[in-house]
Amino acid sequence: MPPSDASQPSTPSPKELKSALKAFKKRLKLTRLDDQSRIGVGPMSSGRESAIVAIMPPEQFPQAVWDELVRQGKLRKAGSQQYELVQP
């Protein structure tokens, strides 16, 4: 009897990987914007750059998706459950 599909870890589809990477980039962008807009920066100043480089990935995608994006070199593990975007 052949093994069932449920026992084998499925590899994420290219469409799912693309969607996950897009969601990750959007969350990273929003997190950085939120950090930059904190109170304490003067209204006449030009603002400041966000120091945020890593975030926790969106939970709607399984861990296998994030592992595959790391394997492909698009993301890098940055510590405890956090990932950062690899700049080309």
N, C-alpha and C positions, 0 to 999 in steps of 0.2 A: 504494500500500500504506500503511495507516495506521501511525503510529509505535507501537512496542510499549510496553506498560505499564512495562517495566523501565527505559526511557530517561527517563520522566517521574517527577519526584520526587512521591511520593504524600503526600497530606496525612494527618496522623494522625487517627484516628477520635476522636469525643468520649469514647468509653469508654477508649481508650488514653491520652488526655490526662488524664482523671480519675484513672486508675490511676497514671500517672506523677507527678502532683501529690501524690497521697496518699503514694506512696513517698518523694518528696522531703521532705514534711513530717515523716514518720516518721524519716527519716535525720537531719534537722536537729534534731529533738527529742532523739534518742538521742545525737547529738554534743554537744549542749548539756548533757545530763545527765551525760555522761562528763566533760566539762570541769568541771562544778560539783562532782563527787565526788572531785576530786584530793586527794591527801594535802597537808596544809599548812593546811587549814582546821581550826580548833580544834573539838574535839568538843562544846564548850558554846556555840559560836557559832551564829548563824542561817544560816551558809553565805554564799555570795556569788553574784551573778548571773554568768552566762556572758557573755563578750564576743563569742561567735561569732555572726555574723549571716549569713555566706555559706559555702556548702559546694560541693563537686563533686557533680553530680547522679549518681544511680544509673546504672551502665553498662548495665543491661539494656534501656534505652530508647534509641532512636536520637537523634542530634542534632536531627533535624527536629522531634521532640516538644518539646524544650527551646526551640528557636527559636519554635515556635508558641505556647508558654506565655508567652514574652517578648512576642511580638506581641500577645497577648491582654491583657497587662498583669498577669498573675498572678505572674510572676517578673521579676527584673531582673538583668542581667549585672553582676557585681561584680568583674570582673578576669579573670585568666587561668583560663579553664575553670571559674569559680565563679559561682554564682547565689545571689541572696537572695530571700526571700519578700517580696512587696509587701503591706504592711499596708493594709487597707481604711480 
